[in-house]
Amino acid sequence: MCARCGTTAHGAQPTWTYSVEGGVRRYFCDACARENIRAIEGRLDSDWW
């Protein structure tokens, strides 16, 4: 499930982006990752986006 929008993956394992925040892996769907790629690359926690 996407940590940002709540989208769930169906079928095969998705190729989603993930971020480790506070020792926990958080997965983001392709749409949310595209919208926030600069923040992800800057290693900002998703709370900042």
FENZI-V882058 format. One record per backbone hydrogen bond with DSSP energy under -1.0 kcal/mol. CO is the residue of the C=O (numbers start at 1). NH is the residue of the N-H. If there is no record, write none. Layout:
# FENZI-V882058
co->{CO	CO}
nh->{NH	NH}
This chain:
# FENZI-V882058
co->{2	7	17	19	21	24	26	27	28	29	30	31	32	36	37	38	39	40	45}
nh->{6	2	28	26	24	21	19	3	17	33	34	35	36	40	41	42	44	43	48}
